[in-house]
Amino acid sequence: MKKKVLVTGATGFTGGYLAEELVKKGYHVKALSLPNQDKSRLEKLGVEVIIGDLTKKDTLSAAVEQVDTVYHIAAIFREQDVPHQLFFDVNVGGTKNLLEASVDAKVRRFVHCSTVGVQGEIKNPPADEAAPYNPGDYYQQSKVEGEQLALKFFKENEIEGVVFRPVGIYGPGDTRFLKIFKFVHSGKFRMIGNGNVLYHLTFVKDLVEGIILCGEKPEAVGEVFTLGGNEYVTLTEFIKLLAEAMNVPVPKKHVPLWPVWVAAVICEYACYPFRIKPPLYRRRLEFFTNDRAFDISKAKRILGYNPKVPLKEGLKITADWYREQGML
């Protein structure tokens, strides 16, 4: 009998790669999906698709039935234009519903996907798992509450629990990083500030290997792991690698930070009273001002996690995929 596993978020980017890899490893994979999501890729893989909704606990029992391990990847992300409350309904309330349904079904292990965003702006990079929570917006706050809920639940119930925090996920199939690829490709990119902040990414296939280790390794139980790529670079170095991956000139122009920051404040105050999304806002500038560098040594030591795709190679693979899809 194949072990049954459940993947939530399998119609999305990371969850889709995870479901595919689990099928290749011989698992019977179930996937939780909302009715209107595209399930064609999963069906071609032979994944058993269960229709359900994380915010409605009574729809989850069929998904967790006879399941050995749950990989909870689904979440509402900050890029999605939805009411703020939905972040908490799904990322906290939905996690609670799935945890309770999993215990009821006697699921052995629950692997919860958090985010390094729970640590917000990193004060002393690279940050390890012990760095304090420091959420900077409602999305990150909802992920903090979801992670804390899961960790508390693991301690109080008979279920093996693991939390992992992915670092900046990219690769073929992703569209969240497409905007920065396009700006560099078109020659329109301008560095705001000095470009010395640190940037850290994770190729999706490397991440998926780490996630599966969280589900398989006995040593993982009760732990929190940061899963990222092997290297982090300055933002200036990242943009250079990105330009080289697309074979375009490396952007050289810089814009001072403070005038742009003041303009962002003015835009916010002018637009928010009228419920208009400002063309420029302070959170957008975090890309240029906040360090994103993380220590993955714990995952390497305990899980045997070993990212294989260097940043330069991963950016080239991703850029080539964007071109094949006509996106660049």
C-alpha positions in Angstrom: 0.0 0.0 0.0 1.3 3.4 -1.0 1.4 6.0 1.8 -1.3 8.6 1.4 -0.3 12.3 1.7 -2.3 15.4 1.4 -1.0 18.6 -0.2 -3.0 21.8 0.3 -2.2 24.6 -2.2 -1.3 22.0 -4.9 -3.0 24.0 -7.6 -0.4 26.8 -6.9 3.3 27.1 -7.7 5.1 25.5 -4.8 2.3 23.0 -4.0 2.2 21.9 -7.6 5.9 21.1 -7.6 5.6 19.3 -4.3 2.6 17.2 -5.5 4.6 16.2 -8.6 7.7 15.2 -6.7 5.7 13.2 -4.2 4.0 11.3 -7.0 7.5 10.6 -8.5 8.6 9.2 -5.1 5.7 6.7 -5.1 3.2 8.4 -2.7 -0.5 8.4 -3.2 -1.1 12.1 -3.3 -4.4 13.8 -2.5 -4.8 17.5 -3.1 -7.3 19.9 -1.6 -8.8 22.3 -4.1 -11.5 25.0 -4.3 -14.1 24.2 -6.9 -13.0 26.9 -9.4 -9.3 26.2 -9.4 -7.5 24.6 -12.4 -7.0 21.0 -11.5 -5.8 19.7 -14.9 -2.1 19.4 -14.1 -2.9 17.5 -10.9 -5.3 15.1 -12.7 -2.6 14.4 -15.4 -0.2 13.4 -12.6 -2.8 11.0 -11.1 -3.3 13.1 -8.0 -6.6 12.5 -6.2 -8.3 15.9 -6.1 -10.7 16.6 -3.2 -12.9 19.7 -3.3 -12.9 21.6 -0.1 -12.4 24.9 1.6 -10.0 25.6 4.5 -12.4 28.1 6.0 -15.2 25.4 6.2 -14.0 22.5 8.5 -16.9 20.2 7.5 -15.4 20.1 3.9 -12.0 18.8 5.0 -12.8 15.3 6.4 -12.6 13.6 3.0 -9.2 15.2 2.3 -7.5 13.9 5.5 -9.2 10.5 5.5 -6.5 7.7 5.7 -3.7 10.3 5.2 -0.3 9.7 6.8 1.2 13.1 6.3 -0.4 16.5 5.6 1.7 19.1 3.7 -0.1 22.4 4.4 1.1 24.8 1.7 -2.1 26.8 0.9 -2.2 30.4 2.0 -3.5 33.8 1.0 -0.5 36.0 -0.1 -0.1 39.7 0.1 -0.1 40.1 -3.7 -3.7 38.9 -3.8 -6.2 41.8 -3.8 -8.5 40.6 -1.1 -9.9 42.0 2.2 -7.4 42.0 5.0 -9.7 39.8 7.2 -9.4 37.0 4.6 -5.7 36.6 5.4 -6.5 35.7 9.0 -9.6 33.6 8.0 -7.4 31.4 5.7 -3.9 31.6 7.2 -5.0 31.2 10.8 -8.5 30.0 10.9 -8.0 27.6 7.9 -4.8 26.2 9.5 -6.8 25.6 12.8 -9.6 23.8 10.9 -7.1 21.6 9.0 -5.1 20.7 12.2 -8.3 19.7 14.0 -9.5 17.6 11.0 -6.1 16.0 10.9 -6.1 15.0 14.5 -9.7 13.7 14.2 -8.5 11.5 11.2 -5.4 10.3 13.2 -2.9 11.9 10.7 0.6 11.0 11.8 2.5 14.1 10.7 1.6 17.7 9.8 4.1 19.8 7.9 3.2 23.5 8.1 4.4 26.1 5.6 5.1 29.4 7.3 7.4 32.1 5.8 10.7 33.9 6.7 8.4 37.0 6.5 7.4 36.3 10.1 10.7 37.7 11.0 10.1 40.9 9.0 13.1 43.2 8.5 16.3 41.3 9.5 18.4 43.4 11.9 21.5 41.1 12.0 21.7 39.0 8.9 21.8 36.2 8.3 18.9 35.4 10.5 18.4 31.9 12.0 15.2 30.3 13.3 15.7 31.9 16.7 15.5 35.5 15.4 12.5 37.2 16.9 9.1 37.6 15.2 8.9 41.0 13.6 5.9 41.1 11.2 5.7 44.2 9.1 2.2 44.0 7.6 -1.1 42.1 7.9 0.0 39.2 5.7 3.1 38.6 7.8 1.1 39.0 11.0 -1.4 36.4 9.8 1.5 34.0 9.1 3.0 34.6 12.6 -0.4 33.7 14.1 -0.7 30.7 11.9 2.7 29.4 12.8 2.2 30.0 16.6 -1.1 28.3 16.4 0.5 25.2 14.7 3.4 25.0 17.2 1.0 25.2 20.2 -1.3 22.6 18.6 1.6 20.2 18.0 2.5 20.4 21.7 -1.0 19.8 23.0 -2.1 17.0 20.6 -1.0 13.6 19.5 0.4 14.6 16.1 3.9 15.0 14.8 4.4 18.6 13.8 7.1 20.4 11.7 7.2 24.0 10.6 9.3 25.3 7.7 9.9 28.8 6.5 10.7 29.2 2.8 12.9 32.0 1.5 12.0 33.8 -1.7 10.7 31.0 -3.9 11.4 31.3 -7.7 11.6 29.0 -10.8 9.6 28.1 -13.9 5.9 28.5 -13.3 6.3 31.4 -10.9 4.9 34.8 -11.8 5.5 36.8 -8.6 9.2 37.6 -9.6 8.2 38.2 -13.3 8.0 42.0 -12.7 11.6 42.4 -11.7 12.7 40.2 -14.6 10.7 42.4 -17.0 12.1 45.7 -15.6 15.7 44.5 -15.9 15.0 42.9 -19.4 13.5 46.2 -20.7 16.3 48.4 -19.4 13.8 50.3 -17.2 15.2 49.1 -13.9 16.7 51.8 -11.6 18.4 50.9 -8.3 16.9 53.0 -5.5 19.5 53.5 -2.8 23.0 52.0 -2.7 22.0 48.4 -3.5 24.0 47.0 -0.6 21.1 45.2 1.1 21.2 41.4 1.0 19.0 39.3 -1.1 18.2 35.5 -0.7 16.2 33.2 -3.0 15.4 29.5 -3.2 14.9 27.5 -6.4 11.6 25.8 -6.2 12.9 22.2 -6.8 15.5 22.6 -4.0 12.7 23.9 -1.7 10.5 20.9 -2.5 13.3 18.5 -1.5 13.5 20.2 1.9 9.8 20.1 2.4 9.7 16.4 1.8 12.5 15.9 4.2 10.4 17.7 6.8 7.7 15.0 6.2 10.0 12.0 6.2 12.8 12.6 8.7 12.1 11.5 12.3 14.5 14.2 13.6 12.3 16.9 12.1 9.5 16.5 14.6 8.9 19.5 16.8 11.3 21.7 14.9 11.2 24.9 12.9 13.4 25.1 9.8 14.4 27.8 7.4 14.7 26.5 3.9 16.6 28.7 1.4 19.2 28.6 -1.3 22.9 28.1 -0.5 23.9 31.7 -1.3 22.7 35.2 -0.7 24.1 38.3 -2.5 23.8 42.1 -2.4 20.9 43.5 -4.4 23.5 45.0 -6.8 25.0 41.5 -7.4 21.5 40.0 -7.8 20.5 42.5 -10.5 23.8 41.9 -12.3 23.2 38.1 -12.2 19.6 38.7 -13.4 20.8 40.8 -16.4 23.4 38.2 -17.3 20.8 35.4 -17.2 18.8 37.3 -19.8 21.8 38.5 -21.8 20.9 42.1 -21.4 23.0 45.1 -20.3 23.5 45.4 -16.5 21.5 48.4 -15.2 23.9 51.1 -13.8 21.6 54.0 -12.8 20.8 54.7 -9.2 18.1 56.9 -7.6 18.5 58.4 -4.1 16.3 56.7 -1.6 14.9 59.6 0.5 13.2 61.6 -2.3 11.4 58.4 -3.4 10.5 57.6 0.2 8.9 61.1 0.6 7.1 60.7 -2.7 5.7 57.3 -1.5 4.4 58.9 1.7 2.7 61.7 -0.2 1.1 59.1 -2.6 -0.2 57.1 0.3 -1.8 60.1 2.1 -3.3 61.3 -1.2 -4.8 58.0 -2.3 -5.8 56.0 0.8 -8.6 58.3 1.9 -10.3 57.7 -1.5 -9.6 54.0 -1.4 -7.3 54.3 -4.4 -4.2 52.0 -4.5 -1.2 54.4 -4.7 1.2 54.0 -7.6 4.1 54.2 -5.2 4.0 53.2 -1.5 6.6 52.6 1.3 6.2 48.8 1.4 7.2 48.6 -2.3 10.5 50.2 -1.3 11.3 47.4 1.2 12.8 45.5 -1.8 15.6 48.2 -1.8 15.9 48.8 1.9 15.5 45.5 3.9 18.0 42.8 4.2 16.8 39.3 3.3 19.5 36.8 4.3 19.0 33.6 6.3 21.0 30.9 7.9 20.0 27.4 6.6 22.6 25.5 8.6 20.0 23.9 11.0 18.1 22.3 8.0 21.4 21.1 6.6 22.5 19.6 9.9 19.2 18.0 11.0 17.4 17.2 7.7 20.4 16.7 5.4 18.9 19.5 3.3 21.2 20.2 0.4 20.2 22.9 -2.2 21.7 22.0 -5.5 20.8 24.8 -7.9 23.2 27.9 -7.7 21.5 31.3 -8.0 23.1 32.0 -11.4 21.8 28.7 -12.9 18.3 29.1 -11.4 17.9 32.6 -12.7 18.9 31.4 -16.2 16.5 28.5 -16.1 13.7 30.8 -15.0 14.5 33.5 -17.6 14.5 30.9 -20.3 11.1 29.6 -19.2 9.6 33.2 -19.2 10.9 33.6 -22.8 9.4 30.2 -23.8 6.0 31.4 -22.5 6.3 34.7 -24.3 6.5 36.7 -21.0 9.7 38.5 -21.8 
